[in-house]
Amino acid sequence: MNGPRVVSVSQSGIDAAASEAAEALAAGGLVVMPTDTVYGLAASLQRPEAIRAIFDAKHRPAEMALPVLVASAEDAERLVPGELEAHEELLRRWWPGALTVIVATSTRIPREVTAGGATVGLRQPDSAVAEAILRAAGGALAVTSANISGDPPACEVADLPDELLRHVAVVIDGGRGHRRGPCPGGAASTVLDLSSDPPRVLREGPVAAAQLRTLLPGLVV
């Protein structure tokens, strides 16, 4: 079996790489893309079969929902109308960035993403490459870490496991050593559940709970 097509941002440019990724995603393929935290495995929200393929590629438990990455806060609000209105200051402060927020889902989010649950995790990555891909693909994608479930995340293309790459159509190689480079964070995002009362940190990452408490004094960790 042939491996995925590898597209280097440093050679082709961001816009050309984003266009290739969007084409593959629209055709139902999986794409590996750099973000500000780790490399992600992406599928189009309009292709349920591709979303299901993420679970197969990662050996991800079927009951684990997938996050959605968005190009902007406006794209997030379009997906979950009204759910983010009370948190605009929070998003202004930490988006784009390494903060995933969990809110009530809507009919605009495929059930394959939420694993049939009532909530969805949303994040706007602080990455020029990721933003370009997301915009080219319509503003939002189902994206999770490009690794086998339970294994360490990949921060470089060389870290991507062959077992996962067998399922991938295109790899966008963001290179290394660049400002706001491919995966400068190297750690998964903080996950903040805004659907619970009080809000709760489900996973602490680059955005610390102490920082979030400046806006959410009742935050539970």
N, C-alpha and C positions, 0 to 999 in steps of 0.2 A: 504494500500500500504506500502511495506517495505521501510525503509529509506535508505540512501546511506551507503555504506561500508566506515567506518572510519579507516584510516591507520595512525598510530602514527609514526612519524619519530624517536622519541626517543626510541621506542620499536623495530621497524623493521630495522632502519638504512636508510640512504638517498637512497642508490642504490635500495634497495628492494621497498621502497615507490615509487621511480621514475618508476620502472618497473611495479608496479601495476597501477599507473596512466596512463602510456603509453599504457598498455593493454586495459584499459577502453576507452581511447581516440580513439584507433585504431578501436574499436568495435562500435564507434559512440556515446559513452556516454559523458556526461558532467562531468568535474572534477573540484572540488574546490581545489585551491593550494595556499600556502603562497608565498608572494613575499616580496620585501624589503619595499613596501609601504603599501598595504592592501591585504587582501585575494582576489584572482581572480577566476573568473569562466571561464574555458577553454574548447575549442573545437578544434578538429583536422582540419587543413586547407584542408585535403583530404575528409572531411565528411560534405558536404553542409547542410545536414539535421541537423547535430549537431550544426552548426553555426546558423541556423535558430532557433533552440531550445533555444539558449541563449536569443534571443529576447523574446520568450514566457516566459521563466523562470523569466526574470527581468521585464517584462512588458515594455520593452525598445521600444521607437518609432522606426518604421521601417526605417526612414530616417537617423538615427544616426549610422554612421560607427563604426566598432569595431577596437580597437587597435590590433596590432600583437606584441607579445613578442618573442624575439629571444635569442638563447644561446650565440651568438657572433656577432661581427660586420660583420664577413665573412658570417654568415647566412643571415643577413640583405641584404648585397650586392648581394647575390645569388637571393634573392626575387625581388629586384629592381635594376637590373644591370645598373651601371653607375650613379645612382641618388645620391649616397653618396660620390662619388669620391672627390668632392670639399669641403667636410666637414669632412675629416679624422681627422684633429686636434681637432675639436669640439667633435667628438666621442671618441677620445683618452682621452680627459679631463673629460668627464661626463658619459661615458659608461664604465663599467656597472654603473647604477645609475638611479635616479628619473627624467630622461629627456626623453620625447617622442618627436620624430621628425616626422614631416609630410612632405612627398615627393610624387612625382608623382607615381602612382601605375603602375603595370605591369600585363601581362596576367598570371603571376605566383601567383597572389593574387586573390582568389575567389571574384566574384561580391557580394556574400553574406556578405563578410567582409566590403567592401567599400560602401555598400548600393547603388551600381551603380555609385558612385562618381569617380572622377579622381585622388584622392589622398589616401594615407594610412598612418597611424601612426605606428611607429616602436619604440621599446624600448628594451634594454638589462637590465634586472633587476640585482641588486647587491645582490643576494641571492643564497647560495649554493644549497638549496633545489629546488628553481625554475630553476636554471641552469641544475641540474640533470634531472628534469622532461622534460625540453625543449630538452635536448640532447637525452634522451631516446625516445622522440616523433618525432625525425627527425630534430630538430633545431629551430622550430618555431610553435607557436600556436596562435589562436585567443583567446585573454584573456581580459576580462573587470572586473570591480569590482564586487564582489560576494554579491550583495545587490539588493533590488528592486529599480528600477530607481527612483531617487529623494530622497531616504532614505540615512542615513549616511553609510559610508563604514564599512566593518567588519575587525577588526584588530585581533580578536581572533575567534576560532571556535564557542565559545559560542554566538558570535554576529551574526552568520549566521541565516537568517530568515527561519522558517519552510516552508513558502510558496515557497521559492526558492529551498530548499533542496529536495522537492518532485520531482524535475526534474533532480537531480544529481545522478550519479552512484557511485562516489568515492569522499570522502573528505580526503585530505592529511593534517593531523594535525601536524603543525610544532612545536607545544609546545610553551612555553613562557620562557622568561628570559635568552635565549641563545645569545651569541655573534652573531651578524648578524642574529638574530633570525627570527621568522616567518614574522612579519610585524613591524619591529622596527620604520619605518618612520611614519606610522599612517596617512599619508596624500597622496592624489593622486599626480601623477607626474606633473611636469611642461610640458606644451605642446607648442612646438616651430614649427611654420609653415615655413619650408624652401622652400616650393613651391611658396611662394609669394615673390615679389620684392618691397621693402625690406622685409627680414624675419620679422615675427610677433609672439609675444607671445600671444597665445590664452587662456592659463590658467597658472597663476603663481603658482608654488608650491615650493618644496624644493630647486630647482635650481632657484635662483633669476635672474630677468632680468638684474640687474646690473652686475652679474657675466658673463652672456652671452654676454654683450656688450664689454667685453674685447676682444672677437673674432669677434663680429658682431656689429661694432660701429653704423651702421644705423638701428639697431633693433627698431621695433615699438611695443609698449605695448598697 
